[in-house]
Amino acid sequence: MSWKRLMTAIIMAVILACTPRIGWTQTLRMWTMLDPNGKDPREIALKKIIGQFEAANPGVTITVEPQIWDQMTTKFLAANQAGTAPDITWVNVPTLPQVVKAGALANLDDYFMKNWTARDVADLDDVFWQFSFQGNGHYGIAHSRAYAGLIYRIDLLQQAGINPDQLRSWPGLIAAAKKLTVRDAAGNVTRWGLGQAYLIDKPIEPLAFSMILEAQKHLLDDQCRADWANPVGLNAMTAQLDMVREDKITPPGAVSLNVEDLYDQFAAGRAAIIRGTSVRVPKMIGLLGADKVGFTGTPSFAGDTFSPSGVGGWYVGAWSKGKYIALAAKFIEAMSSPQSDRIWSMEAGAAPNRKSTVAENATWFAEPAHAYLAAASKLISGYSWLPPKNCAVYGWSEALNGAAQAILTGGAEPAAALRRAAEQFDRQNRLQ
């Protein structure tokens, strides 16, 4: 009887092991600005990555709840307090220190990063990776990374006999933009050489931002306060606005333009070069063709390198109070894997997170339609800026654009305008 009972137990164990766990499910909620049912390439990529994860993890469902991008982080912090936050969330890069300080994100080192090799880390190591280390661990992996540089019309530069390398210096950029500015018989400008935008709404880091960083290596002091109301900031703002007043390569109407207006002007052929971000290049290529759209970094005074520029994007993290943190972390690791990185970059047109993605697909990234991705990856690694990790601040672009508007339209004295912009920035971030 003992032998029979043993055999029966073994048979039952085998049957149970081979029988699916009927009804076993776990649903993870995720907040992001992307809608997997949308048509944007990044949305299509996200849907594909979710599908692959669900197929590899039967019973697991990732439910996406699309959010308004500029309200998502604030809404997540409120949901954290209320205990209703999603299992996975996308957090706007500059706000990561604030979210970590609130204790709202799980330390991913405790789940999968602790098992990564030095080679794994080196593959992702750049300014975004370093910024994600807050205090005692990494609290997210960056996605949808954007780099602010120059988008230019390849065909128009060729017609004017301009080598894109000329755009690496400020004097070279100005000279090129003068040649690219076109006027009709009546003297009216039909195409501007350099498009800039000075509206506070939907801003992009202004050129003065990069000039300040090149000259003094920082934008904020050691207490996270604005540090541009000084001779360096004055020189940078003067040089930027002289492109409107003296060089006449940027329209005076820049004071009433936002970054979306710049993309419209570029697509319509009313601006040959614009201040733009890498994530918008695919759309421009779709409208104009890969042979007409180029992307490069921000010029420098030295001319043999680029000046630092702004980077943006999102950290994907797991809610620290969620019921399924380990599973949420597993998905974050999967959507950041080498395979997923190829989907994000080679199918969705996002700047690759991993150096290996470019190295292992060098021929593809060298093609005209994809060269901007390799350029963005290199620029992010070597010429980007994020605030110090202890500085949970934001709004520097809005502040500097406000100063530009005050000077151009309000007749404000430049030094006073910069001082007021710095004071407003500090008040907004509660540093006064």
C-alpha positions in Angstrom: 0.0 0.0 0.0 2.8 2.3 0.8 4.3 1.7 -2.7 0.9 2.4 -4.3 0.4 5.6 -2.4 3.8 6.8 -3.4 3.1 6.1 -7.1 -0.2 7.8 -6.9 1.4 10.9 -5.3 4.0 11.0 -8.1 1.4 10.7 -10.8 -0.7 13.4 -9.3 2.3 15.7 -8.9 3.1 15.2 -12.6 -0.5 15.9 -13.6 -0.6 19.1 -11.5 2.8 20.2 -12.9 1.5 19.8 -16.5 -1.9 21.4 -15.9 -2.2 25.2 -16.5 -3.1 27.3 -13.6 -6.6 28.1 -14.8 -7.6 31.6 -13.9 -4.2 32.7 -12.7 -3.7 36.3 -13.8 -1.9 39.4 -12.7 -2.6 42.7 -14.3 0.0 45.5 -14.1 -1.1 49.1 -14.7 1.2 51.5 -16.5 1.1 55.2 -17.0 2.8 56.7 -20.1 2.1 59.4 -22.6 2.1 56.7 -25.3 -1.1 54.9 -26.4 -0.4 51.3 -27.7 -3.4 51.7 -29.9 -2.0 54.8 -31.5 -0.1 55.2 -34.8 3.1 56.9 -33.6 6.1 54.6 -34.2 6.9 54.7 -30.4 3.3 53.6 -29.6 3.5 50.8 -32.1 6.9 49.7 -30.6 5.4 49.8 -27.1 2.5 47.6 -28.1 5.0 45.1 -29.7 7.2 45.0 -26.6 4.2 44.5 -24.3 2.9 41.7 -26.6 6.3 39.9 -26.4 6.4 40.2 -22.6 2.8 38.9 -22.2 3.6 35.9 -24.5 6.7 35.1 -22.4 4.8 35.4 -19.2 1.4 33.7 -19.5 -1.3 35.1 -17.2 0.4 38.6 -17.0 -1.4 41.5 -18.6 0.1 45.0 -19.0 -2.7 47.6 -19.1 -1.7 51.0 -20.3 -3.5 54.1 -19.1 -2.3 56.9 -21.4 -1.8 60.3 -19.6 -1.2 63.9 -20.5 2.5 64.1 -20.6 3.1 67.4 -18.8 0.7 66.4 -15.9 1.7 62.8 -15.5 4.5 63.1 -12.9 2.4 65.4 -10.7 -0.5 63.1 -11.0 1.7 60.1 -10.1 2.9 61.8 -6.9 -0.7 62.5 -5.9 -1.7 58.9 -6.6 1.3 57.7 -4.6 -0.1 59.7 -1.6 -3.5 58.3 -2.1 -2.3 54.7 -2.6 -3.7 54.4 -6.1 -0.6 54.8 -8.3 0.0 52.4 -11.2 2.5 49.6 -10.9 4.7 51.1 -13.6 5.1 54.8 -14.5 7.0 57.1 -16.8 8.6 60.0 -15.0 9.9 63.2 -16.7 13.7 63.2 -16.5 14.2 66.5 -14.5 11.6 65.5 -11.9 13.2 62.1 -11.0 14.9 63.5 -7.8 11.6 64.8 -6.5 9.8 61.5 -7.2 12.6 59.5 -5.5 12.6 61.9 -2.5 8.9 61.2 -2.1 9.6 57.5 -1.8 7.4 56.7 -4.7 9.7 54.6 -6.8 11.3 51.2 -6.1 15.1 50.8 -6.2 15.6 48.6 -9.3 19.0 47.5 -8.0 17.1 45.4 -5.5 15.4 43.5 -8.3 17.4 43.0 -11.4 20.2 45.5 -11.7 22.2 43.8 -8.9 22.6 40.9 -11.2 24.0 42.9 -14.1 27.6 42.5 -15.2 30.0 45.4 -15.6 29.5 45.0 -19.4 25.7 45.4 -19.0 26.2 48.6 -17.1 28.8 49.9 -19.5 26.3 49.4 -22.4 23.9 51.9 -20.8 26.3 54.1 -18.9 25.8 57.8 -19.9 24.4 61.0 -18.5 20.9 59.4 -18.2 22.2 56.3 -16.4 24.3 58.4 -14.0 21.3 60.7 -13.2 19.1 57.7 -12.5 21.4 56.8 -9.5 19.8 58.7 -6.7 21.4 58.3 -3.3 21.5 54.5 -2.9 20.4 53.0 -6.2 18.9 53.3 -9.7 15.2 54.2 -9.8 14.5 54.0 -13.5 15.7 53.4 -17.0 15.5 56.2 -19.5 13.4 55.9 -22.7 12.3 58.3 -25.5 15.5 60.2 -25.0 15.7 63.5 -26.8 18.7 65.7 -27.6 18.4 69.4 -28.4 20.6 70.3 -31.4 20.2 71.7 -34.9 18.0 70.2 -37.6 19.0 71.4 -41.1 18.0 71.1 -44.7 20.7 69.1 -46.4 19.6 70.1 -49.9 19.5 73.8 -49.1 23.0 73.7 -47.6 24.3 71.9 -50.7 22.7 74.4 -53.0 24.4 77.2 -51.0 27.8 75.4 -51.0 27.8 75.0 -47.3 29.5 72.1 -45.6 27.5 70.9 -42.5 30.8 70.9 -40.5 30.6 74.7 -40.7 27.7 74.6 -38.3 30.0 73.4 -35.5 31.1 77.0 -34.6 28.9 80.0 -33.8 30.6 82.2 -36.4 30.2 79.4 -39.0 26.5 79.0 -38.1 25.8 82.7 -38.5 27.7 82.9 -41.8 25.8 79.9 -43.1 22.4 81.2 -41.9 23.1 84.5 -43.7 23.6 82.7 -47.0 20.5 80.6 -46.4 18.2 83.6 -45.6 16.3 84.5 -48.8 14.5 87.8 -49.6 12.1 88.5 -52.5 12.3 91.6 -54.8 10.6 93.7 -52.2 13.0 92.8 -49.5 10.7 90.5 -47.6 12.2 87.4 -46.1 10.7 84.2 -47.7 13.1 81.9 -45.9 15.0 82.4 -42.6 18.4 81.0 -42.2 17.9 80.0 -38.5 14.6 79.4 -36.8 14.5 80.0 -33.0 11.5 80.1 -30.6 11.3 82.3 -27.5 7.8 81.5 -26.2 7.5 80.2 -22.7 4.8 77.8 -23.7 6.3 74.5 -25.3 9.9 75.8 -25.1 13.1 74.3 -26.2 16.4 75.1 -24.6 17.5 78.4 -26.2 20.9 78.8 -27.8 22.0 81.0 -24.8 21.5 78.0 -22.6 24.3 76.1 -24.5 26.5 79.2 -24.6 26.4 79.6 -20.9 27.2 75.9 -20.3 30.1 76.0 -22.7 31.6 79.1 -21.0 31.1 78.2 -17.3 30.3 74.5 -17.3 27.2 74.9 -15.2 23.8 76.6 -15.2 23.0 76.3 -11.5 25.1 77.0 -8.4 25.9 74.5 -5.6 22.6 75.3 -4.0 20.6 74.6 -7.2 19.9 78.3 -7.8 20.0 79.9 -11.2 23.5 81.1 -12.1 23.1 83.1 -15.3 22.6 86.7 -14.1 26.3 87.3 -14.6 28.7 88.5 -17.4 28.6 85.0 -19.0 24.8 85.0 -19.1 24.8 88.5 -20.5 27.2 87.7 -23.3 25.2 84.6 -24.2 21.9 86.4 -24.3 23.4 89.2 -26.3 24.9 86.8 -28.8 21.6 84.9 -29.1 19.5 88.1 -29.6 22.0 89.6 -32.0 21.0 86.9 -34.4 17.6 88.7 -34.6 18.8 92.3 -34.2 22.1 92.5 -36.0 22.7 89.3 -38.1 19.0 89.2 -39.1 19.0 85.4 -39.6 16.2 84.8 -37.1 12.8 86.5 -37.4 11.7 89.0 -34.8 8.6 86.9 -34.6 10.6 84.3 -32.7 9.2 85.9 -29.5 5.8 84.5 -30.4 6.9 81.1 -31.6 7.1 77.8 -29.7 9.0 74.7 -30.8 6.0 73.3 -32.6 5.9 76.4 -34.8 9.6 75.8 -35.7 8.9 72.3 -37.0 6.0 73.7 -39.1 8.3 76.3 -40.5 11.0 73.8 -41.3 8.6 71.4 -43.0 7.2 74.3 -45.1 10.6 75.5 -46.2 10.4 78.8 -44.3 13.5 78.0 -42.2 16.7 76.3 -43.4 18.0 75.5 -39.9 16.1 75.2 -36.7 16.7 74.6 -33.0 15.1 71.2 -32.7 15.3 67.8 -30.9 16.3 64.4 -32.3 12.9 62.8 -31.6 11.3 65.1 -34.2 13.7 64.2 -37.0 11.7 61.1 -38.1 8.6 63.2 -38.8 10.6 65.7 -40.8 12.2 62.9 -42.8 8.7 61.5 -43.4 7.6 64.9 -44.8 10.7 65.9 -46.7 12.7 62.7 -47.3 15.9 61.4 -45.7 18.1 63.1 -48.3 16.8 66.6 -47.2 17.0 66.4 -43.4 20.2 66.4 -41.2 20.8 66.6 -37.5 23.8 67.9 -35.6 24.9 69.2 -32.2 24.9 72.8 -30.9 27.8 74.9 -32.1 30.7 76.0 -29.8 32.9 79.0 -29.7 35.9 76.7 -30.2 34.4 75.2 -33.3 36.2 71.9 -33.0 33.6 70.4 -30.7 30.0 70.9 -29.7 28.7 72.9 -26.7 26.6 71.1 -24.1 22.9 70.9 -24.8 19.8 69.9 -23.1 18.4 66.4 -23.0 15.0 65.2 -22.2 13.1 62.0 -21.9 11.4 59.7 -19.4 12.5 57.3 -16.7 10.4 54.2 -16.5 10.1 53.0 -12.9 8.1 50.8 -10.6 5.8 52.1 -7.9 7.4 51.4 -4.5 4.1 50.5 -2.9 2.8 48.3 -5.6 1.6 44.7 -5.0 3.7 43.3 -7.9 7.0 45.2 -7.7 9.2 42.3 -8.8 7.0 41.6 -11.8 6.9 45.3 -12.7 10.7 45.4 -12.5 10.8 42.4 -14.7 8.8 44.2 -17.4 11.0 47.3 -17.1 14.1 45.1 -17.6 12.4 43.5 -20.6 11.5 46.8 -22.3 15.1 47.9 -21.8 16.8 44.7 -23.1 19.0 44.7 -26.2 16.2 43.2 -28.2 13.7 45.9 -27.1 16.3 48.6 -27.7 16.6 47.5 -31.3 12.8 47.9 -31.6 12.8 51.3 -30.0 15.5 52.6 -32.2 15.4 50.7 -35.4 11.6 50.5 -35.7 10.4 53.5 -33.7 13.2 56.0 -34.4 14.1 56.7 -30.8 17.7 57.4 -29.8 19.2 54.0 -28.8 19.8 53.5 -25.1 22.6 50.9 -25.6 25.9 51.5 -27.3 25.8 47.9 -28.5 22.7 48.7 -30.6 24.7 51.1 -32.7 27.9 49.0 -32.8 26.2 45.8 -33.8 24.1 47.5 -36.5 26.6 50.0 -37.9 25.6 49.7 -41.5 22.0 50.4 -40.8 22.8 53.4 -38.6 25.1 54.8 -41.3 22.2 55.0 -43.8 21.0 58.6 -44.5 17.6 57.9 -43.1 19.1 56.6 -39.7 22.3 58.6 -39.4 20.6 61.1 -37.0 20.1 58.3 -34.5 23.8 57.5 -34.3 24.5 61.3 -34.1 22.0 61.7 -31.2 23.5 58.7 -29.4 27.0 60.2 -29.6 25.9 63.6 -28.6 24.0 62.3 -25.6 27.1 60.4 -24.5 29.5 63.4 -24.9 27.8 66.7 -25.0 24.7 66.7 -22.8 23.7 68.4 -19.6 21.3 67.5 -16.8 21.0 69.3 -13.4 23.0 68.0 -10.5 21.3 65.0 -9.0 20.5 66.8 -5.8 18.6 69.5 -7.7 14.9 68.7 -8.2 14.4 71.8 -10.3 13.0 72.7 -13.7 11.9 75.7 -15.8 15.3 77.0 -17.0 14.2 77.2 -20.6 11.0 79.1 -19.7 13.0 81.5 -17.6 15.6 82.3 -20.2 12.9 82.6 -22.9 11.1 85.0 -20.6 14.2 87.2 -20.4 14.6 87.2 -24.2 11.0 88.3 -24.6 11.4 91.1 -22.0 14.5 92.4 -23.9 13.1 92.2 -27.4 9.6 93.3 -26.9 9.5 95.0 -23.6 12.8 97.0 -23.9 14.1 95.6 -20.7 17.7 96.2 -19.8 19.4 92.8 -20.5 21.2 92.4 -17.1 18.0 93.3 -15.3 16.0 90.9 -17.4 18.4 88.0 -16.6 18.3 88.9 -12.9 14.5 88.8 -12.8 14.5 85.5 -14.7 16.9 84.0 -12.2 14.8 85.2 -9.3 11.6 83.9 -10.8 13.3 80.5 -11.4 14.4 80.3 -7.8 11.0 81.3 -6.5 9.3 78.7 -8.7 11.6 76.0 -7.3 11.3 77.4 -3.8 15.0 78.2 -3.5 14.4 81.7 -2.0 
